[in-house]
Amino acid sequence: MSETWLPSLTTPTPQAGFELAVKLARMGVKVTQPSDEIRGKLRAAYEQDTAQLIAVSQVVAIHYQTIAAANDYWR
């Protein structure tokens, strides 16, 4: 992964921070499994699995905590 896609954790609003948290989670999966084809096949398994969906929510929440702290909680 050589291109810079994350120049900063600073976002103008909490909603933009949440969207960045989702992107961080998605990019983590993409780096871990770079094959679009395999990710597509795996999606069918996790989109019906509540435990995996909850795990995704936890990952996004952790990223969001980091982004919120980086933005001084948008004070």
Secondary structure, 3 states (H helix, E strand, C coil): CCCCCCCCCCCCCHHHHHHHHHHHHHHHHHHHCCCHHHHHHHHHHHCCCHHHHHHHHHHHHHHHHHHHHHCHHHC
